[in-house]
Amino acid sequence: MNFTALHRLLGREPGLITDAMIDAAVENGIKETDDLDWKSELPPARGLPQMDYPKDIAAMANSGGGTIVYGIEESQKAAIRRLDVGELTETHERALRSAAVTAISPPIFGLGIHVLGDPGNRAVAVVVPASVDGPHLIYRNDYFGAPIRNDADTVWMKERQIEAMYKARFDERRHEAEALTNLYDEAATGRDTDRRAWLIAVAHPRLPAAQTTRPTLDKTKEVFKAAGSHALIYVGRNGIHPLESVDLLNPRPGLRRWIAANIATTEHSRWRESWVSVHHDGAVSLATVVGGHPAAADRYNSGDLIDSSAVECAVADLMGMIRAVSEHRGTNEYEVRIGIEWTGGTPLVIQSADRFGHPFADNSIPLARYSPVLTTVRADADSLDFFQQVHDLAEDCINQGGLTVVRMINPPSREE
């Protein structure tokens, strides 16, 4: 969900950038601002890192994000007419994204690139996300600089500005770590970890949600439904999904969040108890029992024995929630923390299965303590890249227990 400078200046609600919005901007003579830049021509793919393109992208990121529209003639900073930029090929688009990563440090991911209009009247809008990693620098030979927007112009930061931005970056990282820790501790509180191991998984957006209004009950239901659909793509219907053990159709309000409460309350289903929350600021949290699952029809594993499939399903469900919230709320990067809490006094064991599907723990490493797994997730990555992030996170989670192979999460290759 986008809310760009075009939306703001045209008085539009958050949504996609449309061709009609470009026409309206020209008709109304919308002027450039610190987060809107008109360009007449799209830079060519060849030699892109040596052109002004990285400077323009870095300046927008250093200024809190913004939109560059190619295919607009301007006079005195105001849009006066449209110009055709021609076809944007897949190779050209990859070059635009690549230059934002390779020619800028720290790299800028998650550009929104939108082709607007019919042949002969095409424009391209590049939406640069806000960033907490500034200052973003560009290098030319042996020199570097930090560009920034000054109203409608791009200028170079002075030393004091660069110093202030670095301080803001380090402060923000400290606050991110504190927010993530608080979210995790809250999700872990009150669990009977002396009897059965719990997996606690939380994710906090690095930047607040673009959609600032509190999500309604109906919107939250849509998010939960989308999260379940995403999770099934990553791991399929096999295994025990936390999202299948909570009441997704009747979320309950909590403190600045919606809670999908546990519905596994009977004597024979308590082993799959789960709790899931979507917070108003775009954060998500998940707590689910992973120890003491059934070993056979008439007996259960001990509370310290975990099947790797339970871990994979929990990771898939968390990532499905991140993806769904990102689509609905406009969040793009998340800090993630996943841990397994167990206070029963015996080592944790994460078991796998042999080729016949029988439990197999010979390669497992008993854990006196499970160290939390920390990572950054790009929620707005393309489908295959996001799928790969799901796999890699699950792999990190099971590797700690001595296991190598992720059994259920298998991203397709790009050739497929």
C-alpha positions in Angstrom: 0.0 0.0 0.0 1.7 3.2 -1.2 1.3 6.7 0.1 3.7 8.7 -2.1 4.2 12.4 -2.6 1.9 12.2 -5.6 -0.9 10.8 -3.4 -0.3 13.6 -0.9 -0.1 16.5 -3.4 -3.1 15.2 -5.3 -5.2 14.6 -2.1 -5.5 10.9 -2.9 -6.0 7.9 -0.5 -3.1 5.4 -0.2 -2.9 3.0 -3.1 -1.1 2.3 -6.3 0.3 5.0 -8.5 -1.8 5.2 -11.6 -1.5 6.7 -15.1 -4.5 9.0 -14.2 -2.4 10.4 -11.3 0.4 11.4 -13.7 -2.1 13.1 -16.0 -3.6 15.0 -13.0 -0.2 16.1 -11.8 0.5 17.6 -15.2 -2.9 19.2 -15.5 -2.5 20.8 -12.0 1.1 21.8 -12.6 2.3 20.0 -9.5 5.7 21.3 -8.4 8.7 19.3 -7.3 9.3 19.0 -3.6 11.9 17.3 -1.4 10.1 14.0 -2.0 9.0 14.4 -5.6 11.3 14.8 -8.6 10.4 15.2 -12.3 12.7 13.8 -15.0 12.2 14.0 -18.7 14.2 10.9 -19.7 14.8 7.5 -18.3 18.6 6.9 -17.8 20.0 4.2 -20.1 20.9 0.8 -18.6 24.5 0.9 -19.7 26.8 2.8 -17.4 24.0 3.5 -14.9 26.3 3.5 -11.8 28.4 6.4 -13.3 25.4 8.6 -14.0 23.3 10.8 -11.7 20.8 8.0 -11.1 22.5 6.7 -7.9 22.9 10.2 -6.6 19.1 10.9 -7.1 18.1 7.6 -5.4 20.5 8.2 -2.5 19.3 11.7 -2.0 15.6 10.6 -1.8 16.5 7.8 0.7 18.5 10.3 2.8 15.5 12.6 2.9 13.0 10.1 4.2 12.0 8.5 0.9 10.3 9.9 -2.2 9.2 9.5 -5.8 11.1 10.1 -9.1 8.9 10.2 -12.2 10.6 9.8 -15.6 8.7 11.1 -18.6 7.7 14.6 -17.3 8.8 17.9 -18.7 9.0 20.6 -16.1 9.3 24.4 -16.1 10.2 26.3 -12.9 9.9 23.0 -11.1 6.3 22.5 -12.2 5.1 19.6 -14.4 4.0 21.0 -17.8 3.6 18.0 -20.1 4.3 14.3 -20.5 7.1 12.8 -22.6 7.4 9.2 -23.7 10.3 7.3 -22.1 9.8 4.2 -24.3 9.6 0.6 -23.2 11.1 -0.4 -19.9 12.6 -3.9 -20.5 13.1 -6.5 -17.8 16.9 -6.0 -18.2 16.6 -2.2 -17.8 14.5 -2.6 -14.7 17.0 -5.0 -13.2 19.7 -2.4 -13.9 17.8 0.3 -12.1 17.4 -2.0 -9.0 21.0 -3.2 -9.2 22.5 0.3 -9.3 20.6 1.2 -6.1 22.3 -1.8 -4.5 25.8 -1.8 -6.0 26.5 2.0 -6.5 25.1 3.2 -3.1 26.4 2.3 0.4 24.6 1.1 2.4 22.6 -0.4 -0.4 19.0 0.6 -1.0 16.6 -2.3 -1.5 12.9 -2.4 -2.3 12.6 0.2 -5.0 9.0 0.4 -6.3 9.2 0.7 -10.1 5.9 1.4 -11.9 5.4 1.6 -15.7 2.5 4.0 -16.4 0.6 4.8 -19.6 0.3 3.3 -23.1 3.0 3.0 -25.7 3.9 6.4 -27.0 2.9 8.0 -23.7 4.8 6.0 -21.1 6.2 7.2 -17.8 8.1 5.4 -15.1 7.7 6.1 -11.5 10.5 5.0 -9.1 9.4 5.0 -5.5 12.4 5.2 -3.1 11.5 3.8 0.4 12.3 5.6 3.6 15.5 4.3 5.3 16.9 4.1 8.8 20.4 3.2 7.4 21.4 6.7 6.3 23.5 8.4 5.4 23.6 6.6 2.0 26.8 7.4 0.2 27.8 7.3 -3.4 31.4 6.9 -4.7 33.0 8.4 -7.7 36.6 7.2 -8.1 38.4 8.0 -4.9 35.7 10.4 -3.6 32.4 9.9 -1.8 29.5 12.1 -0.8 26.1 12.0 0.8 23.4 13.7 -1.3 20.2 15.0 0.2 17.1 16.8 -1.1 16.8 20.5 -0.4 13.2 21.3 -1.4 13.3 20.6 -5.2 17.1 20.4 -5.5 19.7 17.8 -4.7 22.7 19.0 -2.7 25.6 17.5 -0.7 25.5 17.1 3.0 27.9 19.0 5.2 30.0 17.2 7.8 27.6 18.1 10.6 24.7 16.7 8.7 26.5 13.4 8.1 27.5 13.2 11.7 23.9 13.8 12.8 22.6 11.2 10.4 25.1 8.6 11.7 24.0 9.3 15.3 20.4 8.9 14.3 21.2 5.5 12.6 22.9 4.2 15.7 20.1 5.5 18.0 17.5 3.8 15.8 19.3 0.5 15.9 19.4 0.6 19.7 15.7 1.4 19.8 15.0 -1.4 17.3 16.8 -3.9 19.5 14.9 -2.7 22.6 11.6 -2.9 20.8 12.3 -6.4 19.5 13.4 -7.7 22.9 10.3 -6.2 24.6 8.1 -7.8 22.0 9.7 -11.2 22.5 9.6 -11.1 26.3 6.0 -10.1 26.2 5.1 -13.0 23.9 7.1 -15.5 26.1 5.6 -14.4 29.4 3.2 -16.8 31.1 4.1 -19.9 29.0 4.4 -23.2 30.9 8.0 -23.7 29.7 8.8 -26.0 32.6 6.5 -28.7 31.1 6.9 -28.2 27.3 9.1 -26.2 25.0 7.6 -23.1 23.3 8.7 -21.5 20.1 8.5 -17.7 20.4 8.7 -15.7 17.1 8.4 -11.9 16.8 9.0 -9.4 14.0 9.1 -5.6 14.3 9.1 -3.2 11.3 12.3 -1.1 11.0 10.0 1.8 9.9 6.4 2.4 11.0 3.7 1.2 8.7 2.9 3.5 5.8 -0.8 3.1 6.6 -1.0 4.9 9.9 -4.7 4.3 10.7 -5.5 1.5 13.1 -6.5 -1.7 11.2 -10.1 -2.6 11.5 -11.5 -6.0 12.5 -12.3 -6.8 8.8 -8.9 -5.7 7.6 -7.2 -7.8 10.3 -9.3 -10.8 9.2 -8.0 -10.2 5.6 -4.4 -10.1 6.9 -4.8 -13.4 8.8 -6.4 -15.1 5.8 -3.6 -13.9 3.6 -1.0 -15.0 6.1 -2.4 -18.5 6.1 -2.4 -18.6 2.3 1.3 -17.5 2.1 2.3 -20.0 4.8 0.8 -22.9 2.8 2.9 -21.8 -0.3 6.1 -22.1 1.8 5.5 -25.3 3.6 2.3 -27.0 2.2 -0.4 -28.6 4.2 1.8 -31.1 6.0 2.9 -30.5 9.5 1.3 -28.6 12.4 0.6 -24.9 11.6 0.2 -22.5 14.6 -2.2 -20.5 12.4 -4.5 -23.5 12.3 -4.7 -23.6 16.1 -6.0 -20.0 16.6 -9.3 -18.2 15.9 -8.5 -16.3 12.7 -12.1 -15.6 12.1 -12.7 -13.8 15.4 -9.6 -11.7 16.3 -10.0 -10.0 19.7 -8.7 -6.5 20.5 -5.7 -6.2 22.8 -3.4 -3.3 23.7 -2.7 -1.7 20.3 -3.1 -5.1 18.6 -5.5 -7.7 17.4 -5.1 -11.2 18.9 -6.0 -14.5 17.3 -6.6 -16.6 20.5 -5.8 -20.2 21.0 -8.6 -22.7 20.1 -6.7 -25.9 21.0 -8.2 -26.2 24.4 -9.4 -29.8 24.7 -7.4 -32.5 26.5 -6.3 -34.0 23.3 -5.4 -30.8 21.4 -3.6 -28.8 24.1 -0.3 -30.0 22.7 -0.7 -27.6 19.7 -1.6 -24.5 21.8 -0.8 -21.3 19.9 -1.3 -17.5 20.2 -0.8 -15.0 17.4 -1.0 -11.2 17.3 -0.9 -8.4 14.7 0.1 -5.1 16.2 -1.2 -1.7 15.1 2.4 -0.6 14.2 2.9 -3.5 11.9 4.7 -5.8 14.3 3.6 -9.5 14.6 4.1 -12.1 17.3 3.6 -15.9 17.5 3.9 -18.3 20.4 3.3 -22.0 19.9 4.0 -25.3 21.7 6.7 -27.3 19.9 7.7 -29.8 22.6 5.6 -32.7 23.7 3.8 -33.4 20.4 2.3 -36.8 19.8 4.8 -39.6 19.2 2.1 -42.2 18.4 -1.7 -42.5 18.8 -1.4 -43.3 22.5 1.6 -41.4 23.7 3.4 -38.1 23.6 7.0 -37.0 23.3 8.6 -35.4 26.4 8.4 -31.6 26.6 12.1 -31.2 25.6 11.8 -33.2 22.4 10.9 -31.1 19.3 10.3 -32.3 15.7 12.0 -30.1 13.1 8.7 -29.9 11.1 7.1 -28.0 14.0 9.8 -25.4 13.8 9.6 -25.1 10.0 5.8 -24.7 10.1 6.1 -22.0 12.8 8.7 -20.1 10.7 6.5 -20.4 7.6 3.5 -19.0 9.5 5.5 -16.1 11.0 6.8 -15.2 7.5 3.4 -15.5 6.1 2.2 -13.0 8.6 5.1 -10.6 7.8 4.3 -10.9 4.1 0.5 -10.3 4.6 1.1 -7.3 6.9 3.6 -5.8 4.5 1.0 -6.0 1.7 -1.8 -4.4 3.7 0.2 -1.9 5.8 3.1 -0.8 3.6 5.9 -2.1 5.8 9.0 -3.3 4.0 11.8 -4.4 6.4 11.5 -6.3 9.6 13.8 -7.3 12.4 13.0 -10.8 13.4 13.8 -12.8 16.6 12.9 -16.5 17.0 13.7 -18.5 20.1 12.7 -21.7 21.9 12.0 -21.3 25.6 12.4 -24.4 27.9 13.0 -24.3 31.6 12.5 -28.0 32.4 16.1 -28.7 33.4 16.9 -31.2 30.7 18.6 -30.5 27.3 16.5 -29.7 24.3 16.6 -32.1 21.4 15.4 -31.2 17.8 14.8 -34.4 15.9 14.4 -34.9 12.2 13.0 -37.9 10.2 14.7 -40.6 8.1 13.8 -41.3 4.5 10.9 -43.5 5.6 9.4 -40.7 7.8 10.5 -42.3 11.1 11.8 -40.0 13.9 15.6 -39.6 13.7 17.7 -37.9 16.4 21.1 -39.5 15.9 22.5 -36.3 14.4 20.9 -34.0 16.9 22.9 -31.9 19.4 21.3 -31.6 22.8 21.0 -28.0 23.7 21.3 -26.7 27.3 19.9 -23.4 25.9 18.5 -22.4 22.5 20.1 -19.1 21.4 17.6 -16.8 19.7 18.0 -16.5 15.9 18.1 -12.8 14.8 17.7 -11.6 11.2 16.5 -8.8 9.0 13.7 -9.7 6.5 12.9 -7.8 3.4 9.1 -8.1 3.3 8.7 -6.5 -0.1 11.1 -8.8 -1.9 9.8 -10.6 -5.0 8.1 -13.9 -4.4 11.1 -16.1 -5.0 13.5 -14.0 -3.0 11.0 -14.0 -0.1 10.5 -17.7 -0.3 14.3 -18.1 -0.1 14.3 -16.0 3.1 11.7 -18.3 4.6 14.0 -21.3 3.8 17.2 -19.6 5.2 15.5 -18.6 8.4 14.1 -22.1 9.0 17.6 -23.5 8.2 19.2 -21.2 10.9 16.6 -22.4 13.4 17.2 -26.1 12.9 21.0 -25.9 12.3 21.4 -25.0 16.0 20.1 -28.4 16.9 22.6 -30.2 14.7 20.3 -30.7 11.8 21.3 -29.8 8.2 18.4 -30.4 5.9 15.2 -28.3 5.8 12.6 -31.0 5.2 9.5 -29.0 4.1 10.4 -25.6 2.8 11.9 -26.0 -0.7 11.9 -22.8 -2.8 11.8 -23.3 -6.6 14.8 -22.1 -8.6 14.4 -19.2 -11.0 14.8 -21.6 -13.9 11.7 -23.4 -12.8 
